[in-house]
Amino acid sequence: CRSCWDLSSGINAEYGYLILEKLKVITLRNLFKKIYLITSSFQMDVTNFKLALNWQGLEDVDLDETECILANMINDGFIKGYLSEAHKKMVVSKVTAFPALTDFL
């Protein structure tokens, strides 16, 4: 019914936004996992992640913002590791650096 659709369109817009935000985080996680697989190292320069974000069209992302994105992903559990701000490196777990997405969804 038309009135039901009008009533639920606001709700659908809110869920749509939340889904897009979740997809953005998952996409970034997958991009960062690809960098991990390509470098095949447990210690990675944050610059590599910045270059990947720039390559994806996010030219305005600087090194500090890249570190912030990585820190949030570590905090949220998408990446198991820590950031070494002094060395500008991210060190990930040797066992499970990127937990399965089923743990979050």
C-alpha positions as CSV (number, residue, x, y, z in Angstrom):
1,C,0.0,0.0,0.0
2,R,1.2,3.5,-0.8
3,S,0.7,5.0,2.7
4,C,2.7,2.1,4.2
5,W,5.6,2.8,1.8
6,D,5.5,6.5,2.7
7,L,5.6,5.6,6.4
8,S,8.5,3.2,6.0
9,S,10.6,5.2,3.6
10,G,12.1,7.2,6.5
11,I,13.0,4.0,8.2
12,N,14.4,2.5,5.0
13,A,16.6,5.6,4.5
14,E,18.0,5.2,8.0
15,Y,18.7,1.5,7.5
16,G,20.2,2.2,4.1
17,Y,22.6,4.7,5.6
18,L,23.7,2.2,8.3
19,I,24.2,-0.5,5.8
20,L,26.3,1.8,3.6
21,E,28.5,2.8,6.6
22,K,29.0,-0.9,7.5
23,L,29.9,-1.7,3.9
24,K,32.4,1.1,3.9
25,V,34.2,-0.3,6.9
26,I,34.1,-3.9,5.4
27,T,35.5,-2.5,2.1
28,L,38.3,-0.8,3.9
29,R,39.1,-3.9,5.9
30,N,39.2,-6.0,2.7
31,L,41.5,-3.4,1.1
32,F,43.8,-3.5,4.1
33,K,43.8,-7.3,4.1
34,K,44.9,-7.3,0.5
35,I,47.9,-5.1,1.4
36,Y,48.7,-7.5,4.2
37,L,48.6,-10.4,1.8
38,I,50.7,-8.6,-0.8
39,T,53.4,-7.5,1.6
40,S,53.3,-10.9,3.4
41,S,54.7,-9.2,6.5
42,F,53.5,-8.7,10.0
43,Q,55.0,-5.2,10.2
44,M,53.7,-2.9,7.5
45,D,54.3,0.8,6.8
46,V,51.3,3.0,7.4
47,T,52.3,4.7,4.1
48,N,51.3,1.6,2.2
49,F,47.7,1.9,3.5
50,K,47.7,5.6,2.8
51,L,48.8,5.0,-0.8
52,A,46.0,2.3,-1.2
53,L,43.4,4.8,0.0
54,N,44.7,7.4,-2.4
55,W,44.7,4.9,-5.2
56,Q,41.0,4.2,-4.4
57,G,40.2,7.9,-5.0
58,L,40.5,9.2,-1.5
59,E,43.2,11.7,-2.4
60,D,42.5,14.0,0.6
61,V,43.4,11.3,3.2
62,D,46.7,12.1,4.9
63,L,49.0,9.9,7.1
64,D,47.3,11.0,10.3
65,E,43.8,10.2,9.0
66,T,45.1,6.8,7.8
67,E,46.4,6.0,11.2
68,C,43.1,7.1,12.7
69,I,41.2,4.7,10.3
70,L,43.6,1.8,11.2
71,A,43.3,2.6,15.0
72,N,39.5,2.5,14.8
73,M,39.6,-0.8,12.9
74,I,41.9,-2.3,15.5
75,N,39.6,-0.9,18.3
76,D,36.5,-2.4,16.6
77,G,38.2,-5.8,16.2
78,F,38.4,-5.8,12.4
79,I,42.2,-6.0,12.7
80,K,44.2,-7.7,15.4
81,G,47.3,-5.7,16.0
82,Y,48.6,-2.4,17.1
83,L,50.1,0.8,15.7
84,S,53.6,1.9,16.3
85,E,53.3,5.7,15.9
86,A,57.1,6.2,16.4
87,H,58.0,3.9,13.5
88,K,54.8,4.6,11.4
89,K,54.1,0.9,11.2
90,M,51.2,-1.4,11.9
91,V,52.0,-4.7,13.5
92,V,49.4,-7.4,13.1
93,S,48.9,-10.8,14.8
94,K,50.7,-13.7,13.3
95,V,47.8,-16.0,14.0
96,T,44.7,-14.2,12.8
97,A,45.5,-10.7,11.6
98,F,42.1,-10.2,10.0
99,P,39.3,-12.1,11.9
100,A,36.4,-13.6,9.8
101,L,33.7,-11.2,9.0
102,T,31.1,-13.5,10.5
103,D,32.5,-12.4,13.9
104,F,31.1,-8.9,13.2
105,L,27.9,-9.4,11.2
